[in-house]
């Protein structure tokens, strides 16, 4: 597939994966993107996952049409992109590998070889001359690994963005929800902790004239690029993307969930159009994390368990806090049959988050909904929609 003049797509689609990185549900599979620039010199841009080495090599050979690569450019060393480096270097003994210094250290760890005699070490501002194409490199440490670089082809105004601007889903499956839904879940789950570093790279990209972005996952972005870049600005600054309420629920026998659903009904009745409710024990937690960062208000509802919150709520709050959750309004709903303690425990985990406003109203349920807890839910719904 031609991406631009002299640039071909040689990636693969994975419909076998059940959990990406061992934790993210990917019902539409994944793409492992790789590209080749067929300039006066040939540069291969990353490899693919180990399970698809044969398919990737076949795609590369077809695109080369008898030519020999001069360079393998490694933007990111995560194994879903780097697993075939050693295989490539063995097959093409005249080729050099271009990567950051930290990437070469990782190659030594992964393959037992850092290709010392065949390396081109990249850093901020490095250039690779392919004749009619010149690649300029942008250091992007911790987006989302420390060795990451991006590259910019001056001839076609193309950014090869490593994992940035990626999304879940194979390229041969139509995404009915559009790009943002699975790109947001991907960003919040995988990149979200490193907002400061993403902001730094966005500043560098702002100085470039960009016609397309080629990520290592998901589609090549070619139209309305400001839409994607602006979303990354919002996500990486931890600003809410939309007004809405996420209700995250950890319920044992269903009474806490019943209360949460009543709150959702009252919020909608009071004009809140976007309300999402997640059963943290059963629903995809990555979706709950996504919505917690998407919307400006979050309600945490948990049963008490072992004088603490229910375990899935603790896992959810850990997922938020390690990703620098901030700039939101948070409310608490607790349940306990004899000694409600989950509210205090949830508050303790939220206390360290920056710029979080805690609602004055809270809900305490003693085993099951009663007249007093229903009144507390009504008061909380009023505060959240004020």
NUNU-616574 format. One record per residue: x negated, y, z of N, C-alpha, C in turn; residue in one letter. Coordinates in steps of 0.001 Angstrom, whole numbers, padded with zeros to 6 digits, always signed. Example, Ala and Ser with C-alpha at 12.3 -4.5 7.8 and 13.67 -1.06 7.14 Angstrom:
-013190-005690+007800-012300-004500+007800-013200-003300+007800A/-012850-002250+007080-013670-001060+007140-012900+000030+007870S/
***
This chain:
-000843-001198+000000+000000+000000+000000-000879+001250+000000X/-000625+002143-000933-001408+003364-001021-000863+004401-000047X/-001750+004956+000771-001387+005985+001743-001629+007374+001165X/-002752+007533+000512-003143+008787-000136-004208+008411-001171X/-004733+009388-001865-005742+009097-002879-006906+008342-002246X/-007159+007144-002750-008263+006269-002328-008034+005594-000982X/-006912+005816-000329-006673+005219+000994-005591+004153+000877X/-005893+002942+001328-004953+001825+001282-004676+001312+002694X/-003458+000877+002898-003072+000234+004159-003364-001249+004049X/-004053-001820+005041-004380-003241+005027-004027-003910+006354X/-003098-003333+007086-002724-003867+008387-001803-005066+008290X/-001357-005553+009458-000518-006751+009532+000644-006504+010494X/+001705-007290+010327+002852-007264+011222+002877-008528+012073X/+003163-008354+013346+003181-009459+014300+004610-009677+014788X/+005208-010802+014387+006538-011170+014862+006472-012328+015856X/+005275-012703+016239+005101-013791+017196+004984-013286+018633X/+004533-012055+018805+004288-011514+020138+005597-011363+020899X/+005595-011793+022158+006774-011600+023004+006587-010420+023947X/+005374-010303+024518+005067-009195+025419+003783-008521+024942X/+003886-007301+024495+002695-006569+024089+001908-006190+025333X/+000613-006381+025295-000266-006185+026447+000196-006992+027665X/+000937-008071+027413+001376-008938+028498+002479-008380+029359X/+003095-007234+028955+004120-006651+029831+005235-005906+029106X/+005034-005471+027880+006054-004669+027202+006847-005519+026213X/+008159-005594+026428+009032-006343+025532+009062-005645+024176X/+008821-006417+023112+008799-005839+021755+009701-006660+020846X/+011000-006449+020938+011939-007260+020145+011747-007127+018643X/+011172-006008+018207+010924-005812+016779+009477-006063+016390X/+008719-006748+017274+007341-007082+016956+006408-005890+017077X/+005232-006023+016475+004214-004963+016493+003502-004926+015144X/+002991-003761+014825+002067-003653+013694+000673-003371+014237X/-000317-003978+013607-001718-003684+013895-002272-003049+012626X/-002397-001734+012655-002712-000992+011439-004207-000931+011183X/-004553-001033+009938-005929-000907+009472-005867-000289+008085X/-006897+000448+007743-006910+001172+006473-008282+001032+005831X/-008343+001251+004526-009625+001276+003835-009653+002495+002922X/-010759+003239+002992-010967+004388+002109-011907+003949+000991X/-011395+003937-000219-012158+003479-001388-012757+004680-002098X/-013652+005359-001400-014348+006494-001991-015559+006023-002771X/-016474+006966-003027-017725+006554-003662-018442+005552-002782X/-018289+005722-001466-018638+004690-000507-017345+004211+000129X/-017354+002985+000618-016141+002363+001158-016220+002302+002679X/-015166+002799+003327-015074+002738+004791-013803+001995+005183X/-013955+000974+006001-012828+000227+006553-012522+000802+007928X/-011266+001116+008150-010866+001803+009382-010199+000804+010323X/-011005+000227+011239-010552-000710+012266-010181-002069+011662X/-010029-003055+012564-009681-004404+012117-008268-004725+012596X/-008049-005907+013190-006711-006296+013631-006825-007318+014745X/-005682-007729+015243-005615-008710+016320-006197-010053+015867X/-006785-010792+016807-007465-012053+016486-006540-013069+015827X/-005262-013087+016202-004327-014057+015660-004041-013827+014174X/-004427-012663+013675-004119-012328+012283-005388-012030+011488X/-006507-012629+011931-007774-012383+011261-007782-012808+009809X/-007223-013976+009512-007215-014457+008129-006373-013540+007239X/-005203-013152+007742-004323-012279+006955-004972-010919+006732X/-005588-010396+007791-006242-009091+007648-007402-009154+006661X/-008231-010183+006748-009347-010316+005814-008856-010455+004381X/-007757-011173+004184-007194-011311+002838-006701-009964+002317X/-006056-009187+003199-005600-007854+002790-006776-006963+002412X/-007836-007041+003206-009027-006243+002923-009639-006637+001587X/-009820-007922+001361-010449-008378+000125-009619-007992-001093X/-008287-008067-000954-007427-007666-002073-007585-006186-002381X/-007659-005359-001335-007813-003916-001545-009186-003577-002115X/-010205-004307-001699-011560-004037-002193-011712-004357-003671X/-010967-005350-004136-011007-005735-005552-012446-005919-006042X/-013230-006606-005234-014597-006919-005634-015654-005962-005105X/-015252-004832-004543-016220-003897-003973-016704-004395-002602X/-017774-003815-002129-018355-004191-000845-018278-003004+000114X/-017801-003210+001324-017707-002094+002280-019085-001563+002672X/-019156-000257+002830-020373+000368+003348-020298+000558+004855X/-019093+000813+005360-018934+001094+006787-017677+000418+007336X/-017763+000029+008582-016593-000274+009395-016521+000801+010460X/-015447+001567+010466-015260+002624+011462-014367+002079+012573X/-014862+002122+013789-014111+001617+014940-013657+002810+015771X/-012363+003062+015736-011804+004163+016520-011505+003744+017957X/-011184+002459+018157-010697+002009+019460-011049+000533+019614X/-011558+000168+020786-012063-001181+021011-011063-002144+021649X/-009830-001739+021851-008862-002682+022402-008743-003871+021440X/-008658-005104+021971-008766-006287+021115-007723-006388+020004X/-006565-005749+020154-005589-005837+019065-006054-005075+017821X/-007140-004304+017955-007700-003587+016802-009141-003990+016491X/-009827-004570+017453-011266-004791+017285-011673-006255+017190X/-010713-007151+017273-011053-008565+017428-011855-009139+016269X/-011777-008530+015092-012441-009092+013917-013722-008348+013525X/-014261-007566+014450-015490-006823+014141-016635-007774+013810X/-016880-008741+014679-018004-009658+014446-017818-010439+013155X/-016599-010843+012888-016308-011575+011655-016591-010705+010434X/-016175-009450+010494-016431-008510+009391-017932-008330+009185X/-018672-008121+010268-020102-007855+010160-020867-009063+009609X/-020359-010245+009915-020994-011448+009361-020707-011582+007875X/-019492-011283+007476-019116-011430+006071-019771-010380+005187X/-019971-009175+005738-020532-008074+004946-021837-007623+005600X/-022931-008346+005387-024184-008068+006103-024839-006743+005738X/-024418-006116+004648-024991-004823+004280-024237-003663+004902X/-023078-003929+005498-022254-002858+006053-022802-002382+007390X/-022552-001109+007679-022865-000539+008984-021568-000352+009761X/-021681-000321+011086-020518-000086+011924-020678+001270+012603X/-019656+002096+012495-019657+003448+013066-018681+003494+014231X/-019180+003891+015393-018353+003928+016597-019044+004787+017640X/-018343+005056+018730-018938+005828+019823-019920+004967+020608X/-020776+005611+021375-021749+004879+022188-021059+003926+023154X/-019966+004360+023749-019256+003495+024681-018624+002312+023964X/-018231+002514+022716-017676+001398+021951-018726+000325+021709X/-019963+000734+021443-021012-000261+021220-021281-001071+022486X/-021202-000438+023646-021353-001178+024895-020246-002213+025050X/-019043-001854+024629-017925-002792+024698-018099-003928+023696X/-018651-003627+022516-018913-004697+021541-019847-005742+022133X/-020841-005287+022864-021770-006213+023514-021018-007117+024477X/-020078-006537+025200-019294-007314+026155-018375-008314+025455X/-017734-007871+024382-016774-008730+023690-017452-009795+022830X/-018497-009407+022117-019065-010283+021081-020485-010747+021367X/-021109-010211+022426-022489-010547+022698-023475-009890+021763X/-023018-008893+021017-023860-008223+020023-023384-006778+019896X/-024301-005830+019969-023941-004425+019776-024444-003892+018443X/-024882-004788+017551-025248-004449+016175-026235-003282+016113X/-027260-003363+016951-028195-002254+017115-028870-001840+015808X/-029115-002794+014923-029819-002474+013675-028892-001941+012594X/-027587-001941+012870-026639-001583+011808-025623-000547+012288X/-025958+000185+013304-024969+001076+013905-025127+002522+013467X/-023985+003213+013456-023925+004666+013322-023157+005159+014539X/-023832+005892+015408-023206+006322+016655-022479+007639+016447X/-021207+007648+016812-020341+008810+016591-020136+009591+017883X/-020002+010902+017741-019671+011784+018864-018852+012943+018309X/-018439+013828+019185-017685+015003+018749-018453+015748+017662X/-017788+015962+016513-018401+016704+015424-019218+015877+014454X/-019398+014574+014733-020131+013721+013788-019398+013669+012448X/-020160+013456+011377-019579+013339+010041-020108+012083+009363X/-019268+011505+008517-019654+010359+007705-019307+010694+006261X/-020327+010771+005420-020152+011190+004033-019917+009970+003153X/-018744+009910+002542-018403+008812+001640-018488+009243+000177X/-019096+010384-000069-019179+010919-001426-018041+011885-001667X/-016945+011389-002178-015792+012258-002429-014854+012355-001231X/-015218+011740-000132-014481+011866+001137-015501+012101+002242X/-015147+012975+003169-015982+013181+004345-015126+012994+005590X/-015570+012126+006473-014878+011904+007734-015529+012738+008827X/-014716+013545+009505-015177+014304+010659-014555+013680+011904X/-015370+013520+012947-014921+012760+014103-014605+013656+015297X/-013565+013237+016002-013053+013958+017160-013101+013015+018350X/-013852+013364+019371-013888+012546+020579-012538+012615+021281X/-012006+011462+021651-010699+011405+022315-010755+010456+023513X/-011692+010687+024444-011824+009776+025582-010559+009738+026428X/-010194+008539+026847-009037+008250+027686-007714+008516+026985X/-007734+008455+025663-006475+008449+024898-006434+007145+024106X/-006351+006036+024756-006197+005868+026187-007309+005032+026818X/-008410+004795+026070-009620+004148+026580-010771+005139+026462X/-011866+004936+027191-012924+005953+027230-013753+006064+025960X/-013728+005058+025106-014590+005051+023917-013925+005624+022667X/-012671+006052+022779-011860+006364+021600-012385+007590+020845X/-012391+007463+019519-012586+008609+018638-011445+008624+017633X/-011146+009794+017113-010261+009951+015967-011109+010452+014807X/-010574+010356+013597-011308+010878+012441-010374+011658+011533X/-010964+012580+010798-010211+013457+009888-010884+013418+008531X/-010131+012971+007538-010636+012945+006165-010351+014289+005523X/-011409+015040+005239-011240+016397+004717-010643+016403+003311X/-010862+015338+002550-010378+015310+001167-008868+015172+001087X/-008297+014336+001959-006853+014096+001910-006116+014710+003089X/-006848+015353+003996-006268+015989+005181-005495+014975+006024X/-006149+013823+006207-005551+012707+006931-006252+012517+008269X/-005456+012394+009331-005981+012083+010654-005765+010603+010933X/-006837+009903+011289-006749+008541+011798-006804+008662+013318X/-005658+008428+013966-005429+008904+015329-005608+007851+016410X/-006179+006678+016067-006303+005587+017027-004913+005242+017577X/-004767+005033+018888-003466+004636+019426-002504+005817+019591X/-002984+007028+019503-002098+008191+019602-001117+008189+018435X/+000109+008623+018701+001198+008678+017726+001633+007284+017278X/+001293+006273+018081+001737+004922+017781+003096+004634+018390X/+003648+003485+018021+004944+003070+018563+005056+001548+018512X/+005992+001025+019286+006309-000389+019221+007072-000687+017934X/+006949-001913+017446+007724-002354+016294+006876-002644+015075X/+007201-003746+014388+006544-004079+013124+007049-003145+012027X/+006252-002965+011002+006609-002024+009934+007651-002575+008977X/+007865-003881+008986+008865-004460+008084+010214-004653+008760X/+010408-004006+009921+011690-004022+010621+012199-002589+010723X/+013405-002366+010243+013974-001015+010305+014309-000663+011755X/+013870+000496+012181+014122+000954+013540+015367+001835+013524X/+016489+001271+013951+017761+001993+013885+017798+003186+014823X/+016980+003167+015873+016980+004266+016851+016032+005402+016464X/+015331+005262+015348+014402+006302+014939+013054+006161+015609X/+012125+007009+015201+010747+006909+015670+010602+007179+017161X/+011287+008187+017658+011001+008705+018994+011267+007701+020102X/+012294+006875+019963+012683+005984+021065+011546+005033+021438X/+011062+004256+020467+010003+003309+020768+008636+003962+020859X/+008470+005122+020251+007216+005872+020435+007141+006435+021849X/+008260+006864+022379+008298+007396+023748+008008+006289+024758X/+008656+005138+024586+008416+004022+025505+006956+003584+025438X/+006400+003569+024227+004988+003229+024041+004106+004264+024740X/+004381+005552+024502+003546+006604+025094+003604+006551+026614X/+004814+006538+027176+004947+006589+028625+004303+005376+029288X/+004420+004213+028664+003871+003022+029241+002362+002934+029129X/+001827+003310+027979+000428+003012+027668-000478+004236+027790X/+000005+005380+027371-000832+006587+027336-000479+007555+028458X/+000705+007411+029032+001294+008433+029887+000441+008959+031021X/-000412+008137+031581-001258+008582+032693-002197+009698+032265X/-002539+009759+030983-003643+010606+030526-003159+011864+029793X/-002170+012519+030370-001627+013714+029744-002644+014816+029542X/-003517+015033+030511-004526+016090+030395-005436+015818+029206X/-005844+014572+029041-006724+014222+027929-006001+014351+026590X/-004729+013974+026551-003952+014134+025321-003835+015610+024963X/-003596+016453+025953-003511+017889+025706-004815+018411+025092X/-005944+017918+025601-007237+018352+025065-007406+017982+023606X/-006973+016777+023226-007083+016359+021826-006119+017151+020942X/-004935+017447+021455-003981+018240+020667-004542+019622+020336X/-005306+020192+021251-005955+021481+020978-006924+021335+019806X/-007672+020244+019786-008608+020024+018683-007865+019828+017361X/-006778+019072+017383-006024+018821+016156-005350+020086+015636X/-005052+021011+016540-004382+022248+016120-005221+023069+015150X/-006517+022854+015162-007393+023599+014259-007554+022963+012894X/-006835+021876+012634-006960+021165+011364-005702+021329+010517X/-005878+021332+009222-004745+021271+008299-004451+019793+008056X/-003302+019340+008530-002995+017902+008526-001809+017633+007608X/-001979+016660+006717-000891+016248+005835-000315+014893+006221X/-001077+014082+006944-000565+012788+007388-001353+012316+008609X/-000679+011518+009419-001301+010913+010598-001181+009405+010455X/-002322+008720+010554-002378+007260+010425-002725+006652+011778X/-001731+006198+012534-002001+005604+013845-002337+004123+013715X/-002758+003520+014813-003080+002096+014827-001865+001214+015084X/-000746+001805+015442+000532+001091+015546+001606+001983+014946X/+002594+001367+014299+003720+002134+013803+003473+002754+012450X/+004453+003506+011949+004377+004022+010586+003389+005174+010432X/+002904+005332+009212+002133+006516+008853+003097+007696+008829X/+002717+008791+009465+003575+009965+009582+003178+010975+008517X/+004146+011368+007675+003815+012226+006532+004697+013453+006403X/+005834+013483+007040+006752+014608+006897+007076+015198+008267X/+007310+016505+008278+007708+017181+009515+006784+016813+010664X/+005486+016945+010435+004517+016537+011446+004646+017333+012736X/+005158+018550+012650+005325+019355+013862+006279+018681+014843X/+007231+017908+014344+008170+017187+015212+007420+016218+016112X/+006526+015416+015533+005780+014420+016295+004768+015095+017224X/+004111+016107+016729+003104+016792+017540+003768+017511+018711X/+004922+018126+018458+005620+018821+019540+006096+017844+020621X/+006546+016656+020201+006924+015658+021200+005721+015262+022045X/+004574+015102+021415+003365+014767+022171+002985+015900+023120X/+003211+017136+022711+002945+018255+023609+003859+018188+024833X/+005126+017878+024603+006075+017770+025713+005717+016610+026625X/+005490+015449+026036+005204+014258+026849+003925+014432+027657X/+002900+014969+027036+001602+015056+027716+001559+016172+028755X/+002494+017110+028685+002569+018161+029700+003537+017793+030828X/+004168+016621+030702+005099+016095+031699+006357+016938+031849X/+006633+017767+030860+007888+018509+030875+009033+017582+030485X/+010224+017759+031070+011372+016964+030622+011666+017240+029153X/+012030+016189+028455+012370+016329+027039+013828+016740+026854X/+014714+016231+027737+016153+016489+027641+016732+016688+029036X/+017887+017361+029075+018645+017404+030316+019457+016122+030428X/+019341+015481+031567+020065+014243+031782+019661+013636+033110X/+020327+012545+033482+020077+011894+034764+019781+010419+034530X/+018683+009959+035064+018361+008538+035101+018653+008020+036499X/+019409+006931+036595+019707+006313+037881+019036+004938+037880X/+018016+004794+038703+017277+003537+038810+017759+002801+040050X/+018195+001549+039865+018906+000839+040922+018207-000471+041266X/+018017-000702+042570+017521-001978+043081+018565-002502+044046X/+019414-003403+043561+020574-003871+044313+020475-005372+044538X/+020804-005831+045744+020690-007259+046056+021996-007991+045732X/+023079-007553+046330+024360-008241+046144+025366-007440+045321X/+024959-006286+044842+025827-005533+043948+026446-004292+044538X/+026369-004110+045856+027008-002947+046464+026267-001650+046116X/+024937-001701+046071+024165-000509+045705+024408-000164+044245X/+024525-001170+043386+024829-000919+041979+026226-000327+041828X/+027167-000810+042617+028525-000251+042568+028487+001240+042894X/+027721+001611+043903+027598+003021+044271+026933+003823+043165X/+025913+003253+042543+025216+003949+041465+026140+004175+040275X/+026946+003174+039948+027886+003325+038834+028952+004364+039141X/+029365+004439+040403+030320+005482+040778+029691+006859+040603X/+028429+007000+041006+027736+008274+040802+027665+008605+039321X/+027363+007631+038481+027293+007877+037039+028640+008358+036511X/+029724+007748+036978+031068+008171+036553+031338+009615+036959X/+030971+009975+038182+031241+011319+038672+030366+012349+037943X/+029135+011972+037611+028269+012880+036851+028864+013162+035472X/+029348+012127+034815+029943+012312+033487+031222+013122+033577X/+031993+012886+034619+033233+013649+034806+032954+015120+035019X/+031786+015426+035566+031408+016806+035818+030619+017418+034657X/+030578+016720+033523+030002+017312+032322+028595+016893+031961X/+028012+015973+032718+026661+015496+032383+026789+014424+031302X/+026379+014751+030091+026585+013850+028956+025585+012702+028915X/+024373+012934+029408+023333+011926+029303+023031+011350+030687X/+023558+010162+030920+023330+009457+032172+022954+008016+031825X/+021821+007564+032289+021411+006179+032057+021247+005477+033393X/+021742+004240+033470+021684+003446+034695+020882+002183+034403X/+019874+001902+035238+019029+000736+035046+019072-000165+036270X/+019317-001447+036023+019169-002472+037045+017707-002897+037000X/+016909-002415+037940+015465-002632+037884+015075-004096+038002X/+015948-004916+038560+015638-006345+038683+015863-007089+037376X/+016630-006511+036452+017011-007232+035240+016686-006497+033951X/+016797-005198+033944+016559-004435+032722+015064-004262+032479X/+014724-003877+031278+013334-003610+030915+012840-002399+031697X/+011890-002620+032590+011412-001525+033424+010736-000438+032604X/+010110-000808+031489+009482+000197+030634+010518+001167+030078X/+011746+000678+029833+012829+001566+029391+013214+002526+030506X/+013245+002012+031741+013573+002875+032878+012503+003937+033081X/+011238+003561+032944+010148+004533+033040+010282+005577+031943X/+010580+005124+030745+010758+006049+029616+011811+007106+029929X/+012983+006669+030411+014054+007629+030678+013750+008514+031875X/+013025+007992+032849+012650+008819+034003+011792+010001+033568X/+010966+009798+032565+010152+010895+032041+010909+011709+030993X/+011872+011112+030335+012617+011843+029305+013533+012901+029922X/+014236+012523+030995+015252+013410+031562+014707+014197+032757X/+015437+015254+033106+014952+016170+034136+015400+015802+035547X/+016285+014812+035690+016772+014416+037011+016701+012892+037159X/+016338+012461+038352+016181+011039+038637+016835+010720+039971X/+017635+009662+039980+018237+009167+041216+017661+007783+041498X/+017165+007604+042708+016587+006333+043143+017538+005689+044137X/+018061+004526+043785+019057+003845+044617+018548+002458+044962X/+018318+002196+046244+017743+000899+046626+018347+000356+047911X/+018520-000955+047904+018830-001654+049142+017580-001705+050013X/+017796-001830+051299+016682-002026+052225+016290-003497+052231X/+014990-003740+052288+014485-005118+052246+013194-005180+053050X/+013168-006013+054065+011997-006111+054944+011574-004743+055485X/+012577-003966+055931+012345-002623+056472+011650-001713+055467X/+011902-001934+054198+011271-001187+053107+012294-001116+051984X/+011879-000682+050831+012733-000713+049655+012670-002094+049004X/+013616-002378+048119+013612-003644+047398+012386-003687+046481X/+011716-004838+046324+010431-004894+045618+010440-004299+044210X/+011503-004500+043444+011493-003956+042086+011519-002431+042089X/+012097-001823+043134+012046-000361+043234+010634+000102+043534X/+009927-000635+044375+008552-000264+044676+007697-000354+043407X/+007915-001392+042609+007171-001535+041355+007490-000385+040410X/+008751+000011+040362+009161+001130+039497+008507+002430+039944X/+008541+002713+041230+007942+003948+041733+006428+003948+041541X/+005812+002790+041665+004370+002708+041383+004111+003036+039909X/+004958+002518+039026+004801+002809+037604+004927+004301+037325X/+005812+004979+038042+005972+006425+037856+004786+007194+038414X/+004424+006905+039654+003396+007717+040307+002030+007531+039663X/+001720+006325+039177+000425+006141+038538+000365+006814+037167X/+001524+007215+036647+001594+007950+035385+001813+009442+035615X/+001562+009902+036823+001625+011329+037169+003025+011914+037052X/+004007+011184+037537+005384+011674+037540+005447+013023+038236X/+006144+013980+037616+006198+015340+038156+007282+016153+037447X/+007499+017372+037961+008383+018361+037322+009813+017844+037126X/+010324+017113+038128+011672+016571+038049+012421+016842+039351X/+013741+016726+039287+014589+016740+040474+014914+015292+040826X/+014743+014946+042109+014909+013560+042540+015918+013494+043679X/+016779+012474+043620+017748+012231+044693+017634+010782+045152X/+018108+010524+046383+017952+009202+046977+019299+008636+047421X/+019462+007339+047149+020592+006580+047656+020023+005330+048329X/+020386+005114+049591+019875+003937+050307+021021+003093+050834X/+020744+001809+050960+021718+000884+051524+021015+000009+052555X/+021721-000279+053633+021175-001165+054659+022284-001641+055562X/+022329-002932+055824+023432-003486+056616+023306-003167+058094X/+022057-003075+058613+021907-002755+060038+020858-001684+060306X/+019890-001508+059412+018866-000480+059624+018393+000041+058276X/+019144+000961+057675+018738+001487+056364+017359+002154+056433X/+016421+001672+055633+015049+002185+055651+014530+002524+054244X/+015279+002149+053213+014754+002314+051850+014596+003781+051468X/+015478+004634+051980+015377+006060+051646+014069+006655+052113X/+013713+006372+053354+012450+006874+053899+011265+006337+053111X/+011306+005059+052745+010194+004458+052001+010068+005057+050602X/+011203+005291+049941+011157+005886+048598+010634+007318+048655X/+011086+008054+049640+010605+009430+049797+009090+009474+049986X/+008578+008536+050741+007139+008522+050999+006341+008336+049715X/+006868+007566+048778+006149+007356+047529+006253+008552+046588X/+007308+009327+046731+007521+010489+045862+006803+011729+046390X/+006497+011758+047683+005958+012969+048317+004701+013500+047637X/+003884+012627+047096+002639+013083+046488+002774+013596+045073X/+003953+013520+044497+004160+013963+043113+004260+015487+043053X/+003715+016067+042004+003683+017519+041856+005039+018061+041384X/+005395+019213+041935+006547+019979+041441+007823+019148+041357X/+008060+018351+042396+009291+017574+042484+010232+018247+043472X/+011451+018473+043027+012488+019041+043890+013365+017899+044397X/+013503+017755+045702+014321+016708+046297+015699+017282+046609X/+016723+016600+046174+018092+017069+046416+018399+017119+047913X/+019166+018125+048294+019579+018233+049695+020527+017101+050070X/+021381+016723+049139+022340+015656+049411+021704+014296+049147X/+021961+013361+050032+021530+011983+049871+022720+011082+050185X/+022604+009834+049793+023696+008878+050011+023181+007734+050878X/+023911+007449+051954+023584+006315+052818+024775+005368+052831X/+024527+004138+052431+025569+003120+052380+025282+002089+053457X/+026288+001803+054271+026156+000755+055275+026861-000495+054753X/+026110-001284+054028+026559-002550+053433+027379-002347+052163X/+028484-001626+052248+029346-001437+051085+029916-000026+051109X/+030411+000398+049956+030990+001735+049854+032126+001914+050857X/+032175+003094+051447+033230+003460+052381+033585+004918+052125X/+034537+005413+052895+035011+006781+052659+033887+007793+052788X/+033006+007633+053782+031947+008610+053983+030903+008549+052869X/+030533+007347+052420+029534+007250+051352+030102+007705+050011X/+031392+007510+049792+032008+008042+048563+031968+009571+048574X/+032178+010155+049716+032110+011618+049823+030681+012103+049580X/+029705+011360+050076+028307+011729+049834+027963+011648+048344X/+028504+010652+047665+028284+010527+046216+028891+011715+045490X/+030058+012128+045889+030699+013285+045266+029862+014539+045474X/+029340+014692+046664+028506+015874+046964+027224+015839+046140X/+026611+014664+046023+025380+014549+045232+025670+014829+043763X/+026764+014312+043243+027122+014571+041843+027290+016067+041616X/+027877+016755+042590+028031+018202+042459+026697+018922+042436X/+025779+018506+043311+024471+019149+043348+023680+018905+042057X/+023763+017685+041540+023013+017340+040338+023558+018020+039082X/+024801+018457+039123+025395+019108+037952+025613+020597+038154X/+025132+021122+039269+025344+022537+039572+024584+023418+038570X/
***
